[in-house]
Amino acid sequence: MSTREDIEVDLFLEGVYRHYHYDFRNYSRTFIKRRLNLIKTLLQCESFSMLQHQILHDPHLMTKILNYLTIQVGDMFRDPGYFLSLRHIISSYLSTYSSIKVWIAGCGTGEELYSLAILFREEGLESRAQFFATDINFEALKRAEAGIYAVDRLESFENNYRHTDPKHSFSSYYTIKNNYAVFDSALKENTVFYNHSLVSDSVFAEMHLISCRNVLIYFDNSLQERAIGLFSDALIRKGFLGLGAKESLYLSPHAGNFTEFQRKDRIYQKMALQELPLPRVRGHIKL
Ligand SMILES: C[S@@+](CC[C@H](N)C(=O)[O-])C[C@H]1O[C@@H](n2cnc3c(N)ncnc32)[C@H](O)[C@@H]1O
């Protein structure tokens, strides 16, 4: 039997979906409840129903609440081993293509994008790469596009960068203005920033590399399946998919379309056509 809280959360999420088209209905329930309880306390609402009433009548509040329902924690070159592996993939595999499409899905405030753009520049492929940086949070996308970060974050960025076999000095990528590091705008020259939801939108281009880190952890199994299905459809054969340190294709029905390229860094490669398992219909191979 559902608890009263569960029913109220269901109704809240349904209301937000029907009124604002933000669909959090299949996010991890534990995560959503934790965040909604926090919002409820901050807004001094006695119940989720009261919270729902406030949100449905105040679009500005919805924008604020979106920032609580989507976590914006990022770091440049977060988990440096992942970026070191990507450096190898970029120089040894992606360099064989004349143009390279890269999708940073759930890009947040842009740290992952700039890390990748730096790798492509250092491997001499900047001009061949086209980046698509997508997210459902407008404010995060605006910050990603600005590429400006507080100076007190630079130490962590640089420490991570040092472990990725760097080719330049990290300080060559930004200038300091009033306690902020403004990243070289040429790094985002080949980037399209736009609103795209892994819950409700579809594939928009063929990709050579998809990096979607620390997003699937907020989804329940059905949503993870949907997102991984999108990635599988979007990737070219032999294209690469990178996930976050706590994410994997384990148990995904789409796992059979991929090989584990670098297990420890959660990097997968889509199989070539001849490697794919053939679907069987009543004991016969369907061609
Ligand atoms: C923790 S951040 C990760 C940012 C970045 N990928 C990284 O690892 O640094 C999670 C991001 O996923 C985004 N997100 C959440 N739900 C999403 C959805 N349905 N479609 C696309 N992005 C989503 C959030 O807005 C947030 O920016």
The ligand as a Gaussian input file, in Angstrom:
#p B3LYP/6-31G(d) Opt

LIG

0 1
 C       25.596000      16.189000     -11.360000
 S       25.300000      17.066000     -12.850000
 C       26.521000      16.363000     -13.890000
 C       27.168000      17.385000     -14.780000
 C       28.302000      16.826000     -15.644000
 N       27.834000      15.760000     -16.496000
 C       29.477000      16.362000     -14.792000
 O       29.611000      15.172000     -14.507000
 O       30.237000      17.247000     -14.379000
 C       23.799000      16.310000     -13.467000
 C       23.203000      17.074000     -14.635000
 O       22.183000      16.273000     -15.250000
 C       21.175000      17.154000     -15.686000
 N       19.943000      16.410000     -15.922000
 C       19.069000      15.931000     -14.998000
 N       18.023000      15.353000     -15.617000
 C       18.252000      15.434000     -16.960000
 C       17.536000      15.027000     -18.109000
 N       16.358000      14.419000     -18.024000
 N       18.056000      15.271000     -19.335000
 C       19.255000      15.912000     -19.445000
 N       19.981000      16.336000     -18.383000
 C       19.481000      16.107000     -17.154000
 C       21.079000      18.152000     -14.542000
 O       20.414000      19.338000     -14.902000
 C       22.535000      18.365000     -14.201000
 O       23.081000      19.443000     -14.916000

